[in-house]
Structure formats: C-alpha cells, structure tokens
Amino acid sequence: MNHPMEQAIIYEMHVGGFTRHPTSRVARHGTFVGVIEKIPYLKALGVTDVELLPVMAFDEQDVPERAAARGLNNYWG
C-alpha cells in the first residue's frame, strides 16, 4: 500500500499449503495464523504484497471424474 505497483513483489500462496509441512517452523500448520508467523520470512525475501488463495470453504471432493479416478482431490478450491 505504501509503494508503487511497479515496485511490488507479489507472492501468491495457498493458505493451507504454505505452512502445512513441518519444516515451515510454525506453531499452527496450514492456517492463517501460520501465514502470519511467516511474515518476517516473506519480508526477508523482499515480498511487498501477498495474494492468498483460496480464502473460502470449498468441497475437496468436487473434482472432474478423470481426476477423481486418479485419486486426486480439489486442493485449490
């Protein structure tokens, strides 16, 4: 918000996946709180803006038939 868009470094992340793995070193894996814990890390990377996806509930089983047949689920919403 305090910089021109031309200088923005945008990091797009999946809220659940960004901190899900134990090596993320956060207390609340796969949560918004876990993302907040990683703000210093993002700043150290030079990130100025974050786009969070998905940010609403969705049905993980709502997948195309061919994907379901391969055992895949809806990770991105």
mmJSON file of the N, C-alpha and C atoms, coordinates in Angstrom:
{"data_MODEL":{"atom_site":{
"group_PDB":["ATOM","ATOM","ATOM","ATOM","ATOM","ATOM","ATOM","ATOM","ATOM","ATOM","ATOM","ATOM","ATOM","ATOM","ATOM","ATOM","ATOM","ATOM","ATOM","ATOM","ATOM","ATOM","ATOM","ATOM","ATOM","ATOM","ATOM","ATOM","ATOM","ATOM","ATOM","ATOM","ATOM","ATOM","ATOM","ATOM","ATOM","ATOM","ATOM","ATOM","ATOM","ATOM","ATOM","ATOM","ATOM","ATOM","ATOM","ATOM","ATOM","ATOM","ATOM","ATOM","ATOM","ATOM","ATOM","ATOM","ATOM","ATOM","ATOM","ATOM","ATOM","ATOM","ATOM","ATOM","ATOM","ATOM","ATOM","ATOM","ATOM","ATOM","ATOM","ATOM","ATOM","ATOM","ATOM","ATOM","ATOM","ATOM","ATOM","ATOM","ATOM","ATOM","ATOM","ATOM","ATOM","ATOM","ATOM","ATOM","ATOM","ATOM","ATOM","ATOM","ATOM","ATOM","ATOM","ATOM","ATOM","ATOM","ATOM","ATOM","ATOM","ATOM","ATOM","ATOM","ATOM","ATOM","ATOM","ATOM","ATOM","ATOM","ATOM","ATOM","ATOM","ATOM","ATOM","ATOM","ATOM","ATOM","ATOM","ATOM","ATOM","ATOM","ATOM","ATOM","ATOM","ATOM","ATOM","ATOM","ATOM","ATOM","ATOM","ATOM","ATOM","ATOM","ATOM","ATOM","ATOM","ATOM","ATOM","ATOM","ATOM","ATOM","ATOM","ATOM","ATOM","ATOM","ATOM","ATOM","ATOM","ATOM","ATOM","ATOM","ATOM","ATOM","ATOM","ATOM","ATOM","ATOM","ATOM","ATOM","ATOM","ATOM","ATOM","ATOM","ATOM","ATOM","ATOM","ATOM","ATOM","ATOM","ATOM","ATOM","ATOM","ATOM","ATOM","ATOM","ATOM","ATOM","ATOM","ATOM","ATOM","ATOM","ATOM","ATOM","ATOM","ATOM","ATOM","ATOM","ATOM","ATOM","ATOM","ATOM","ATOM","ATOM","ATOM","ATOM","ATOM","ATOM","ATOM","ATOM","ATOM","ATOM","ATOM","ATOM","ATOM","ATOM","ATOM","ATOM","ATOM","ATOM","ATOM","ATOM","ATOM","ATOM","ATOM","ATOM","ATOM","ATOM","ATOM","ATOM","ATOM","ATOM","ATOM","ATOM","ATOM","ATOM","ATOM","ATOM","ATOM","ATOM","ATOM"],
"id":[1,2,3,4,5,6,7,8,9,10,11,12,13,14,15,16,17,18,19,20,21,22,23,24,25,26,27,28,29,30,31,32,33,34,35,36,37,38,39,40,41,42,43,44,45,46,47,48,49,50,51,52,53,54,55,56,57,58,59,60,61,62,63,64,65,66,67,68,69,70,71,72,73,74,75,76,77,78,79,80,81,82,83,84,85,86,87,88,89,90,91,92,93,94,95,96,97,98,99,100,101,102,103,104,105,106,107,108,109,110,111,112,113,114,115,116,117,118,119,120,121,122,123,124,125,126,127,128,129,130,131,132,133,134,135,136,137,138,139,140,141,142,143,144,145,146,147,148,149,150,151,152,153,154,155,156,157,158,159,160,161,162,163,164,165,166,167,168,169,170,171,172,173,174,175,176,177,178,179,180,181,182,183,184,185,186,187,188,189,190,191,192,193,194,195,196,197,198,199,200,201,202,203,204,205,206,207,208,209,210,211,212,213,214,215,216,217,218,219,220,221,222,223,224,225,226,227,228,229,230,231],
"type_symbol":["N","C","C","N","C","C","N","C","C","N","C","C","N","C","C","N","C","C","N","C","C","N","C","C","N","C","C","N","C","C","N","C","C","N","C","C","N","C","C","N","C","C","N","C","C","N","C","C","N","C","C","N","C","C","N","C","C","N","C","C","N","C","C","N","C","C","N","C","C","N","C","C","N","C","C","N","C","C","N","C","C","N","C","C","N","C","C","N","C","C","N","C","C","N","C","C","N","C","C","N","C","C","N","C","C","N","C","C","N","C","C","N","C","C","N","C","C","N","C","C","N","C","C","N","C","C","N","C","C","N","C","C","N","C","C","N","C","C","N","C","C","N","C","C","N","C","C","N","C","C","N","C","C","N","C","C","N","C","C","N","C","C","N","C","C","N","C","C","N","C","C","N","C","C","N","C","C","N","C","C","N","C","C","N","C","C","N","C","C","N","C","C","N","C","C","N","C","C","N","C","C","N","C","C","N","C","C","N","C","C","N","C","C","N","C","C","N","C","C","N","C","C","N","C","C","N","C","C","N","C","C"],
"label_atom_id":["N","CA","C","N","CA","C","N","CA","C","N","CA","C","N","CA","C","N","CA","C","N","CA","C","N","CA","C","N","CA","C","N","CA","C","N","CA","C","N","CA","C","N","CA","C","N","CA","C","N","CA","C","N","CA","C","N","CA","C","N","CA","C","N","CA","C","N","CA","C","N","CA","C","N","CA","C","N","CA","C","N","CA","C","N","CA","C","N","CA","C","N","CA","C","N","CA","C","N","CA","C","N","CA","C","N","CA","C","N","CA","C","N","CA","C","N","CA","C","N","CA","C","N","CA","C","N","CA","C","N","CA","C","N","CA","C","N","CA","C","N","CA","C","N","CA","C","N","CA","C","N","CA","C","N","CA","C","N","CA","C","N","CA","C","N","CA","C","N","CA","C","N","CA","C","N","CA","C","N","CA","C","N","CA","C","N","CA","C","N","CA","C","N","CA","C","N","CA","C","N","CA","C","N","CA","C","N","CA","C","N","CA","C","N","CA","C","N","CA","C","N","CA","C","N","CA","C","N","CA","C","N","CA","C","N","CA","C","N","CA","C","N","CA","C","N","CA","C","N","CA","C","N","CA","C","N","CA","C","N","CA","C","N","CA","C","N","CA","C"],
"label_alt_id":[null,null,null,null,null,null,null,null,null,null,null,null,null,null,null,null,null,null,null,null,null,null,null,null,null,null,null,null,null,null,null,null,null,null,null,null,null,null,null,null,null,null,null,null,null,null,null,null,null,null,null,null,null,null,null,null,null,null,null,null,null,null,null,null,null,null,null,null,null,null,null,null,null,null,null,null,null,null,null,null,null,null,null,null,null,null,null,null,null,null,null,null,null,null,null,null,null,null,null,null,null,null,null,null,null,null,null,null,null,null,null,null,null,null,null,null,null,null,null,null,null,null,null,null,null,null,null,null,null,null,null,null,null,null,null,null,null,null,null,null,null,null,null,null,null,null,null,null,null,null,null,null,null,null,null,null,null,null,null,null,null,null,null,null,null,null,null,null,null,null,null,null,null,null,null,null,null,null,null,null,null,null,null,null,null,null,null,null,null,null,null,null,null,null,null,null,null,null,null,null,null,null,null,null,null,null,null,null,null,null,null,null,null,null,null,null,null,null,null,null,null,null,null,null,null,null,null,null,null,null,null],
"label_comp_id":["MET","MET","MET","ASN","ASN","ASN","HIS","HIS","HIS","PRO","PRO","PRO","MET","MET","MET","GLU","GLU","GLU","GLN","GLN","GLN","ALA","ALA","ALA","ILE","ILE","ILE","ILE","ILE","ILE","TYR","TYR","TYR","GLU","GLU","GLU","MET","MET","MET","HIS","HIS","HIS","VAL","VAL","VAL","GLY","GLY","GLY","GLY","GLY","GLY","PHE","PHE","PHE","THR","THR","THR","ARG","ARG","ARG","HIS","HIS","HIS","PRO","PRO","PRO","THR","THR","THR","SER","SER","SER","ARG","ARG","ARG","VAL","VAL","VAL","ALA","ALA","ALA","ARG","ARG","ARG","HIS","HIS","HIS","GLY","GLY","GLY","THR","THR","THR","PHE","PHE","PHE","VAL","VAL","VAL","GLY","GLY","GLY","VAL","VAL","VAL","ILE","ILE","ILE","GLU","GLU","GLU","LYS","LYS","LYS","ILE","ILE","ILE","PRO","PRO","PRO","TYR","TYR","TYR","LEU","LEU","LEU","LYS","LYS","LYS","ALA","ALA","ALA","LEU","LEU","LEU","GLY","GLY","GLY","VAL","VAL","VAL","THR","THR","THR","ASP","ASP","ASP","VAL","VAL","VAL","GLU","GLU","GLU","LEU","LEU","LEU","LEU","LEU","LEU","PRO","PRO","PRO","VAL","VAL","VAL","MET","MET","MET","ALA","ALA","ALA","PHE","PHE","PHE","ASP","ASP","ASP","GLU","GLU","GLU","GLN","GLN","GLN","ASP","ASP","ASP","VAL","VAL","VAL","PRO","PRO","PRO","GLU","GLU","GLU","ARG","ARG","ARG","ALA","ALA","ALA","ALA","ALA","ALA","ALA","ALA","ALA","ARG","ARG","ARG","GLY","GLY","GLY","LEU","LEU","LEU","ASN","ASN","ASN","ASN","ASN","ASN","TYR","TYR","TYR","TRP","TRP","TRP","GLY","GLY","GLY"],
"label_asym_id":["A","A","A","A","A","A","A","A","A","A","A","A","A","A","A","A","A","A","A","A","A","A","A","A","A","A","A","A","A","A","A","A","A","A","A","A","A","A","A","A","A","A","A","A","A","A","A","A","A","A","A","A","A","A","A","A","A","A","A","A","A","A","A","A","A","A","A","A","A","A","A","A","A","A","A","A","A","A","A","A","A","A","A","A","A","A","A","A","A","A","A","A","A","A","A","A","A","A","A","A","A","A","A","A","A","A","A","A","A","A","A","A","A","A","A","A","A","A","A","A","A","A","A","A","A","A","A","A","A","A","A","A","A","A","A","A","A","A","A","A","A","A","A","A","A","A","A","A","A","A","A","A","A","A","A","A","A","A","A","A","A","A","A","A","A","A","A","A","A","A","A","A","A","A","A","A","A","A","A","A","A","A","A","A","A","A","A","A","A","A","A","A","A","A","A","A","A","A","A","A","A","A","A","A","A","A","A","A","A","A","A","A","A","A","A","A","A","A","A","A","A","A","A","A","A","A","A","A","A","A","A"],
"label_entity_id":["1","1","1","1","1","1","1","1","1","1","1","1","1","1","1","1","1","1","1","1","1","1","1","1","1","1","1","1","1","1","1","1","1","1","1","1","1","1","1","1","1","1","1","1","1","1","1","1","1","1","1","1","1","1","1","1","1","1","1","1","1","1","1","1","1","1","1","1","1","1","1","1","1","1","1","1","1","1","1","1","1","1","1","1","1","1","1","1","1","1","1","1","1","1","1","1","1","1","1","1","1","1","1","1","1","1","1","1","1","1","1","1","1","1","1","1","1","1","1","1","1","1","1","1","1","1","1","1","1","1","1","1","1","1","1","1","1","1","1","1","1","1","1","1","1","1","1","1","1","1","1","1","1","1","1","1","1","1","1","1","1","1","1","1","1","1","1","1","1","1","1","1","1","1","1","1","1","1","1","1","1","1","1","1","1","1","1","1","1","1","1","1","1","1","1","1","1","1","1","1","1","1","1","1","1","1","1","1","1","1","1","1","1","1","1","1","1","1","1","1","1","1","1","1","1","1","1","1","1","1","1"],
"label_seq_id":[1,1,1,2,2,2,3,3,3,4,4,4,5,5,5,6,6,6,7,7,7,8,8,8,9,9,9,10,10,10,11,11,11,12,12,12,13,13,13,14,14,14,15,15,15,16,16,16,17,17,17,18,18,18,19,19,19,20,20,20,21,21,21,22,22,22,23,23,23,24,24,24,25,25,25,26,26,26,27,27,27,28,28,28,29,29,29,30,30,30,31,31,31,32,32,32,33,33,33,34,34,34,35,35,35,36,36,36,37,37,37,38,38,38,39,39,39,40,40,40,41,41,41,42,42,42,43,43,43,44,44,44,45,45,45,46,46,46,47,47,47,48,48,48,49,49,49,50,50,50,51,51,51,52,52,52,53,53,53,54,54,54,55,55,55,56,56,56,57,57,57,58,58,58,59,59,59,60,60,60,61,61,61,62,62,62,63,63,63,64,64,64,65,65,65,66,66,66,67,67,67,68,68,68,69,69,69,70,70,70,71,71,71,72,72,72,73,73,73,74,74,74,75,75,75,76,76,76,77,77,77],
"pdbx_PDB_ins_code":[null,null,null,null,null,null,null,null,null,null,null,null,null,null,null,null,null,null,null,null,null,null,null,null,null,null,null,null,null,null,null,null,null,null,null,null,null,null,null,null,null,null,null,null,null,null,null,null,null,null,null,null,null,null,null,null,null,null,null,null,null,null,null,null,null,null,null,null,null,null,null,null,null,null,null,null,null,null,null,null,null,null,null,null,null,null,null,null,null,null,null,null,null,null,null,null,null,null,null,null,null,null,null,null,null,null,null,null,null,null,null,null,null,null,null,null,null,null,null,null,null,null,null,null,null,null,null,null,null,null,null,null,null,null,null,null,null,null,null,null,null,null,null,null,null,null,null,null,null,null,null,null,null,null,null,null,null,null,null,null,null,null,null,null,null,null,null,null,null,null,null,null,null,null,null,null,null,null,null,null,null,null,null,null,null,null,null,null,null,null,null,null,null,null,null,null,null,null,null,null,null,null,null,null,null,null,null,null,null,null,null,null,null,null,null,null,null,null,null,null,null,null,null,null,null,null,null,null,null,null,null],
"Cartn_x":[0.809,0.0,0.863,2.069,2.923,4.026,3.749,4.738,4.017,4.678,4.072,3.949,2.897,2.709,3.886,4.57,5.726,6.836,6.826,7.855,7.361,6.142,5.557,6.215,6.453,6.884,5.779,4.979,3.777,4.06,3.685,3.851,2.454,2.121,0.826,0.978,0.123,0.27,-1.075,-1.024,-2.166,-2.107,-3.144,-3.145,-2.835,-3.508,-3.292,-1.934,-1.455,-0.22,1.059,1.001,2.216,2.939,2.192,2.826,2.459,1.942,1.472,2.614,3.746,4.856,5.55,5.973,6.643,7.888,8.555,9.752,9.435,8.151,7.787,8.097,8.283,8.655,7.64,6.37,5.31,4.538,3.861,3.085,1.75,1.148,-0.185,-0.106,0.276,0.448,-0.839,-0.705,-1.808,-2.916,-2.618,-3.646,-3.232,-4.197,-3.883,-2.87,-2.989,-2.037,-0.634,-0.523,0.779,1.364,0.517,0.979,1.499,0.782,1.214,2.588,2.813,4.119,5.253,4.942,5.958,6.186,5.528,5.709,7.172,7.919,9.343,10.113,9.802,10.441,10.109,8.84,8.423,9.095,9.18,9.855,11.33,11.958,13.377,13.586,12.567,12.634,12.427,11.962,11.684,10.239,9.389,7.977,7.305,6.54,5.826,4.318,3.807,2.37,2.146,1.071,0.735,-0.686,-0.855,-2.183,-2.488,-3.551,-3.904,-4.985,-4.752,-5.714,-5.765,-6.835,-8.177,-8.454,-9.425,-9.756,-11.201,-11.774,-13.14,-13.256,-14.284,-14.505,-14.875,-14.463,-14.815,-14.851,-15.477,-15.619,-14.407,-13.582,-12.381,-12.715,-13.923,-14.332,-14.93,-15.101,-15.672,-14.581,-14.361,-13.311,-13.874,-13.264,-13.686,-13.51,-14.361,-14.337,-12.969,-12.291,-10.97,-9.945,-10.027,-9.107,-9.439,-10.73,-11.146,-10.703,-10.775,-10.356,-8.873,-8.117,-6.668,-6.381,-7.447,-7.273,-6.959,-7.182,-6.88,-8.074,-7.797,-8.882,-8.691,-9.616,-9.6,-8.762,-7.524,-6.609,-6.739,-7.027,-7.039,-8.394,-9.465,-10.79,-11.442],
"Cartn_y":[-1.187,0.0,1.267,1.147,2.327,2.31,1.684,1.627,1.583,2.072,1.991,0.535,0.215,-1.155,-1.629,-0.718,-1.109,-1.704,-1.416,-1.927,-3.105,-3.544,-4.627,-5.966,-6.735,-8.118,-8.943,-9.591,-10.278,-11.762,-12.294,-13.713,-14.314,-15.212,-15.877,-17.2,-17.428,-18.657,-19.296,-20.575,-21.349,-21.32,-20.82,-20.651,-21.963,-23.024,-24.303,-24.917,-24.77,-25.422,-24.701,-23.4,-22.618,-23.033,-23.384,-23.752,-25.157,-25.966,-27.304,-28.232,-28.162,-29.085,-28.726,-29.721,-29.462,-28.571,-28.575,-27.748,-26.255,-25.894,-24.474,-23.768,-24.541,-23.997,-22.988,-23.35,-22.542,-23.404,-22.76,-23.488,-23.984,-23.229,-23.551,-23.871,-25.085,-25.523,-25.397,-24.885,-24.83,-23.85,-22.827,-21.877,-20.437,-19.518,-18.1,-17.662,-18.195,-17.856,-18.288,-19.458,-19.923,-18.983,-18.454,-17.479,-16.228,-15.752,-14.563,-14.798,-16.004,-16.335,-16.236,-16.403,-16.375,-14.991,-13.957,-12.608,-12.169,-12.379,-11.988,-12.685,-13.939,-14.691,-14.06,-13.731,-13.115,-11.757,-10.981,-9.675,-9.848,-10.868,-11.124,-11.487,-12.077,-12.39,-11.151,-10.063,-8.846,-8.736,-9.628,-9.624,-8.375,-7.699,-6.493,-6.726,-7.716,-7.992,-9.499,-9.954,-11.371,-11.544,-12.514,-12.885,-14.267,-14.371,-15.626,-16.357,-17.646,-18.484,-19.845,-20.513,-19.968,-19.365,-18.522,-17.877,-18.159,-19.209,-19.583,-21.102,-21.587,-23.027,-23.548,-24.771,-25.408,-26.918,-27.616,-29.062,-29.74,-30.377,-31.042,-32.194,-32.73,-33.855,-33.408,-32.092,-31.562,-31.489,-32.618,-32.711,-33.374,-33.11,-33.797,-35.311,-36.08,-37.539,-38.149,-37.677,-38.245,-37.988,-36.817,-36.523,-37.392,-37.54,-38.38,-39.824,-40.307,-41.678,-41.893,-40.821,-40.903,-40.675,-40.52,-40.326,-38.898,-37.947,-36.537,-35.868,-34.832,-34.043,-32.567,-31.742,-30.317,-29.577,-29.292,-28.634,-27.117,-26.533,-25.083,-24.422,-25.174,-24.561,-24.163],
"Cartn_z":[0.0,0.0,0.0,0.484,0.568,-0.484,-1.626,-2.688,-4.034,-5.078,-6.413,-6.866,-7.603,-8.091,-8.933,-9.603,-10.411,-9.555,-8.27,-7.365,-6.525,-6.77,-5.987,-6.318,-5.294,-5.435,-4.781,-5.634,-5.168,-4.998,-3.856,-3.545,-3.458,-4.369,-4.359,-3.626,-2.638,-1.865,-1.565,-1.353,-0.887,0.633,1.263,2.719,3.431,3.037,3.699,3.408,2.191,1.791,2.173,2.351,2.593,3.867,4.895,6.168,6.618,5.728,6.106,6.526,5.854,6.119,7.436,8.214,9.491,9.384,8.225,8.088,7.996,7.947,7.89,9.208,10.25,11.575,12.103,12.027,12.626,13.605,14.531,15.533,14.976,14.067,13.551,12.058,11.737,10.343,9.53,8.303,7.363,7.705,8.494,8.925,8.607,8.726,8.572,9.633,10.837,11.906,11.507,10.88,10.398,9.369,8.476,7.474,8.173,9.182,9.929,10.546,11.053,11.643,10.622,9.347,8.293,7.69,8.195,7.641,7.663,8.729,8.69,7.569,7.321,6.229,4.877,4.667,3.405,3.207,4.279,4.189,3.844,4.415,4.127,2.65,2.035,0.602,-0.265,0.348,-0.401,-0.86,-0.387,-0.77,-0.204,-1.054,-0.624,-0.521,-1.237,-1.262,-1.318,-0.688,-0.688,-1.213,-2.111,-2.598,-2.044,-1.239,-0.592,-1.371,-1.639,-2.342,-1.681,-1.547,-1.516,-0.14,-0.057,1.216,1.624,1.083,1.445,1.449,2.08,2.125,0.741,0.445,-0.819,-0.596,-1.509,-1.417,-2.051,-1.229,-1.731,-2.668,-2.583,-3.425,-4.753,-4.951,-6.194,-7.262,-7.914,-8.927,-10.187,-11.34,-12.56,-12.403,-13.063,-12.952,-13.21,-14.245,-14.586,-13.482,-12.847,-11.744,-10.537,-10.235,-9.108,-9.312,-10.551,-10.851,-10.573,-10.603,-10.315,-8.836,-8.024,-6.588,-6.185,-7.096,-6.813,-6.154,-5.345,-4.778,-5.136,-4.722,-5.042,-4.002,-4.326,-3.386,-3.413,-4.577,-4.722,-4.563,-4.569,-4.383,-5.659],
"occupancy":[1.0,1.0,1.0,1.0,1.0,1.0,1.0,1.0,1.0,1.0,1.0,1.0,1.0,1.0,1.0,1.0,1.0,1.0,1.0,1.0,1.0,1.0,1.0,1.0,1.0,1.0,1.0,1.0,1.0,1.0,1.0,1.0,1.0,1.0,1.0,1.0,1.0,1.0,1.0,1.0,1.0,1.0,1.0,1.0,1.0,1.0,1.0,1.0,1.0,1.0,1.0,1.0,1.0,1.0,1.0,1.0,1.0,1.0,1.0,1.0,1.0,1.0,1.0,1.0,1.0,1.0,1.0,1.0,1.0,1.0,1.0,1.0,1.0,1.0,1.0,1.0,1.0,1.0,1.0,1.0,1.0,1.0,1.0,1.0,1.0,1.0,1.0,1.0,1.0,1.0,1.0,1.0,1.0,1.0,1.0,1.0,1.0,1.0,1.0,1.0,1.0,1.0,1.0,1.0,1.0,1.0,1.0,1.0,1.0,1.0,1.0,1.0,1.0,1.0,1.0,1.0,1.0,1.0,1.0,1.0,1.0,1.0,1.0,1.0,1.0,1.0,1.0,1.0,1.0,1.0,1.0,1.0,1.0,1.0,1.0,1.0,1.0,1.0,1.0,1.0,1.0,1.0,1.0,1.0,1.0,1.0,1.0,1.0,1.0,1.0,1.0,1.0,1.0,1.0,1.0,1.0,1.0,1.0,1.0,1.0,1.0,1.0,1.0,1.0,1.0,1.0,1.0,1.0,1.0,1.0,1.0,1.0,1.0,1.0,1.0,1.0,1.0,1.0,1.0,1.0,1.0,1.0,1.0,1.0,1.0,1.0,1.0,1.0,1.0,1.0,1.0,1.0,1.0,1.0,1.0,1.0,1.0,1.0,1.0,1.0,1.0,1.0,1.0,1.0,1.0,1.0,1.0,1.0,1.0,1.0,1.0,1.0,1.0,1.0,1.0,1.0,1.0,1.0,1.0,1.0,1.0,1.0,1.0,1.0,1.0,1.0,1.0,1.0,1.0,1.0,1.0],
"B_iso_or_equiv":[0.0,0.0,0.0,0.0,0.0,0.0,0.0,0.0,0.0,0.0,0.0,0.0,0.0,0.0,0.0,0.0,0.0,0.0,0.0,0.0,0.0,0.0,0.0,0.0,0.0,0.0,0.0,0.0,0.0,0.0,0.0,0.0,0.0,0.0,0.0,0.0,0.0,0.0,0.0,0.0,0.0,0.0,0.0,0.0,0.0,0.0,0.0,0.0,0.0,0.0,0.0,0.0,0.0,0.0,0.0,0.0,0.0,0.0,0.0,0.0,0.0,0.0,0.0,0.0,0.0,0.0,0.0,0.0,0.0,0.0,0.0,0.0,0.0,0.0,0.0,0.0,0.0,0.0,0.0,0.0,0.0,0.0,0.0,0.0,0.0,0.0,0.0,0.0,0.0,0.0,0.0,0.0,0.0,0.0,0.0,0.0,0.0,0.0,0.0,0.0,0.0,0.0,0.0,0.0,0.0,0.0,0.0,0.0,0.0,0.0,0.0,0.0,0.0,0.0,0.0,0.0,0.0,0.0,0.0,0.0,0.0,0.0,0.0,0.0,0.0,0.0,0.0,0.0,0.0,0.0,0.0,0.0,0.0,0.0,0.0,0.0,0.0,0.0,0.0,0.0,0.0,0.0,0.0,0.0,0.0,0.0,0.0,0.0,0.0,0.0,0.0,0.0,0.0,0.0,0.0,0.0,0.0,0.0,0.0,0.0,0.0,0.0,0.0,0.0,0.0,0.0,0.0,0.0,0.0,0.0,0.0,0.0,0.0,0.0,0.0,0.0,0.0,0.0,0.0,0.0,0.0,0.0,0.0,0.0,0.0,0.0,0.0,0.0,0.0,0.0,0.0,0.0,0.0,0.0,0.0,0.0,0.0,0.0,0.0,0.0,0.0,0.0,0.0,0.0,0.0,0.0,0.0,0.0,0.0,0.0,0.0,0.0,0.0,0.0,0.0,0.0,0.0,0.0,0.0,0.0,0.0,0.0,0.0,0.0,0.0,0.0,0.0,0.0,0.0,0.0,0.0],
"pdbx_formal_charge":[null,null,null,null,null,null,null,null,null,null,null,null,null,null,null,null,null,null,null,null,null,null,null,null,null,null,null,null,null,null,null,null,null,null,null,null,null,null,null,null,null,null,null,null,null,null,null,null,null,null,null,null,null,null,null,null,null,null,null,null,null,null,null,null,null,null,null,null,null,null,null,null,null,null,null,null,null,null,null,null,null,null,null,null,null,null,null,null,null,null,null,null,null,null,null,null,null,null,null,null,null,null,null,null,null,null,null,null,null,null,null,null,null,null,null,null,null,null,null,null,null,null,null,null,null,null,null,null,null,null,null,null,null,null,null,null,null,null,null,null,null,null,null,null,null,null,null,null,null,null,null,null,null,null,null,null,null,null,null,null,null,null,null,null,null,null,null,null,null,null,null,null,null,null,null,null,null,null,null,null,null,null,null,null,null,null,null,null,null,null,null,null,null,null,null,null,null,null,null,null,null,null,null,null,null,null,null,null,null,null,null,null,null,null,null,null,null,null,null,null,null,null,null,null,null,null,null,null,null,null,null],
"auth_seq_id":[1,1,1,2,2,2,3,3,3,4,4,4,5,5,5,6,6,6,7,7,7,8,8,8,9,9,9,10,10,10,11,11,11,12,12,12,13,13,13,14,14,14,15,15,15,16,16,16,17,17,17,18,18,18,19,19,19,20,20,20,21,21,21,22,22,22,23,23,23,24,24,24,25,25,25,26,26,26,27,27,27,28,28,28,29,29,29,30,30,30,31,31,31,32,32,32,33,33,33,34,34,34,35,35,35,36,36,36,37,37,37,38,38,38,39,39,39,40,40,40,41,41,41,42,42,42,43,43,43,44,44,44,45,45,45,46,46,46,47,47,47,48,48,48,49,49,49,50,50,50,51,51,51,52,52,52,53,53,53,54,54,54,55,55,55,56,56,56,57,57,57,58,58,58,59,59,59,60,60,60,61,61,61,62,62,62,63,63,63,64,64,64,65,65,65,66,66,66,67,67,67,68,68,68,69,69,69,70,70,70,71,71,71,72,72,72,73,73,73,74,74,74,75,75,75,76,76,76,77,77,77],
"auth_comp_id":["MET","MET","MET","ASN","ASN","ASN","HIS","HIS","HIS","PRO","PRO","PRO","MET","MET","MET","GLU","GLU","GLU","GLN","GLN","GLN","ALA","ALA","ALA","ILE","ILE","ILE","ILE","ILE","ILE","TYR","TYR","TYR","GLU","GLU","GLU","MET","MET","MET","HIS","HIS","HIS","VAL","VAL","VAL","GLY","GLY","GLY","GLY","GLY","GLY","PHE","PHE","PHE","THR","THR","THR","ARG","ARG","ARG","HIS","HIS","HIS","PRO","PRO","PRO","THR","THR","THR","SER","SER","SER","ARG","ARG","ARG","VAL","VAL","VAL","ALA","ALA","ALA","ARG","ARG","ARG","HIS","HIS","HIS","GLY","GLY","GLY","THR","THR","THR","PHE","PHE","PHE","VAL","VAL","VAL","GLY","GLY","GLY","VAL","VAL","VAL","ILE","ILE","ILE","GLU","GLU","GLU","LYS","LYS","LYS","ILE","ILE","ILE","PRO","PRO","PRO","TYR","TYR","TYR","LEU","LEU","LEU","LYS","LYS","LYS","ALA","ALA","ALA","LEU","LEU","LEU","GLY","GLY","GLY","VAL","VAL","VAL","THR","THR","THR","ASP","ASP","ASP","VAL","VAL","VAL","GLU","GLU","GLU","LEU","LEU","LEU","LEU","LEU","LEU","PRO","PRO","PRO","VAL","VAL","VAL","MET","MET","MET","ALA","ALA","ALA","PHE","PHE","PHE","ASP","ASP","ASP","GLU","GLU","GLU","GLN","GLN","GLN","ASP","ASP","ASP","VAL","VAL","VAL","PRO","PRO","PRO","GLU","GLU","GLU","ARG","ARG","ARG","ALA","ALA","ALA","ALA","ALA","ALA","ALA","ALA","ALA","ARG","ARG","ARG","GLY","GLY","GLY","LEU","LEU","LEU","ASN","ASN","ASN","ASN","ASN","ASN","TYR","TYR","TYR","TRP","TRP","TRP","GLY","GLY","GLY"],
"auth_asym_id":["A","A","A","A","A","A","A","A","A","A","A","A","A","A","A","A","A","A","A","A","A","A","A","A","A","A","A","A","A","A","A","A","A","A","A","A","A","A","A","A","A","A","A","A","A","A","A","A","A","A","A","A","A","A","A","A","A","A","A","A","A","A","A","A","A","A","A","A","A","A","A","A","A","A","A","A","A","A","A","A","A","A","A","A","A","A","A","A","A","A","A","A","A","A","A","A","A","A","A","A","A","A","A","A","A","A","A","A","A","A","A","A","A","A","A","A","A","A","A","A","A","A","A","A","A","A","A","A","A","A","A","A","A","A","A","A","A","A","A","A","A","A","A","A","A","A","A","A","A","A","A","A","A","A","A","A","A","A","A","A","A","A","A","A","A","A","A","A","A","A","A","A","A","A","A","A","A","A","A","A","A","A","A","A","A","A","A","A","A","A","A","A","A","A","A","A","A","A","A","A","A","A","A","A","A","A","A","A","A","A","A","A","A","A","A","A","A","A","A","A","A","A","A","A","A","A","A","A","A","A","A"],
"auth_atom_id":["N","CA","C","N","CA","C","N","CA","C","N","CA","C","N","CA","C","N","CA","C","N","CA","C","N","CA","C","N","CA","C","N","CA","C","N","CA","C","N","CA","C","N","CA","C","N","CA","C","N","CA","C","N","CA","C","N","CA","C","N","CA","C","N","CA","C","N","CA","C","N","CA","C","N","CA","C","N","CA","C","N","CA","C","N","CA","C","N","CA","C","N","CA","C","N","CA","C","N","CA","C","N","CA","C","N","CA","C","N","CA","C","N","CA","C","N","CA","C","N","CA","C","N","CA","C","N","CA","C","N","CA","C","N","CA","C","N","CA","C","N","CA","C","N","CA","C","N","CA","C","N","CA","C","N","CA","C","N","CA","C","N","CA","C","N","CA","C","N","CA","C","N","CA","C","N","CA","C","N","CA","C","N","CA","C","N","CA","C","N","CA","C","N","CA","C","N","CA","C","N","CA","C","N","CA","C","N","CA","C","N","CA","C","N","CA","C","N","CA","C","N","CA","C","N","CA","C","N","CA","C","N","CA","C","N","CA","C","N","CA","C","N","CA","C","N","CA","C","N","CA","C","N","CA","C","N","CA","C","N","CA","C","N","CA","C","N","CA","C"],
"pdbx_PDB_model_num":[1,1,1,1,1,1,1,1,1,1,1,1,1,1,1,1,1,1,1,1,1,1,1,1,1,1,1,1,1,1,1,1,1,1,1,1,1,1,1,1,1,1,1,1,1,1,1,1,1,1,1,1,1,1,1,1,1,1,1,1,1,1,1,1,1,1,1,1,1,1,1,1,1,1,1,1,1,1,1,1,1,1,1,1,1,1,1,1,1,1,1,1,1,1,1,1,1,1,1,1,1,1,1,1,1,1,1,1,1,1,1,1,1,1,1,1,1,1,1,1,1,1,1,1,1,1,1,1,1,1,1,1,1,1,1,1,1,1,1,1,1,1,1,1,1,1,1,1,1,1,1,1,1,1,1,1,1,1,1,1,1,1,1,1,1,1,1,1,1,1,1,1,1,1,1,1,1,1,1,1,1,1,1,1,1,1,1,1,1,1,1,1,1,1,1,1,1,1,1,1,1,1,1,1,1,1,1,1,1,1,1,1,1,1,1,1,1,1,1,1,1,1,1,1,1,1,1,1,1,1,1]
}}}
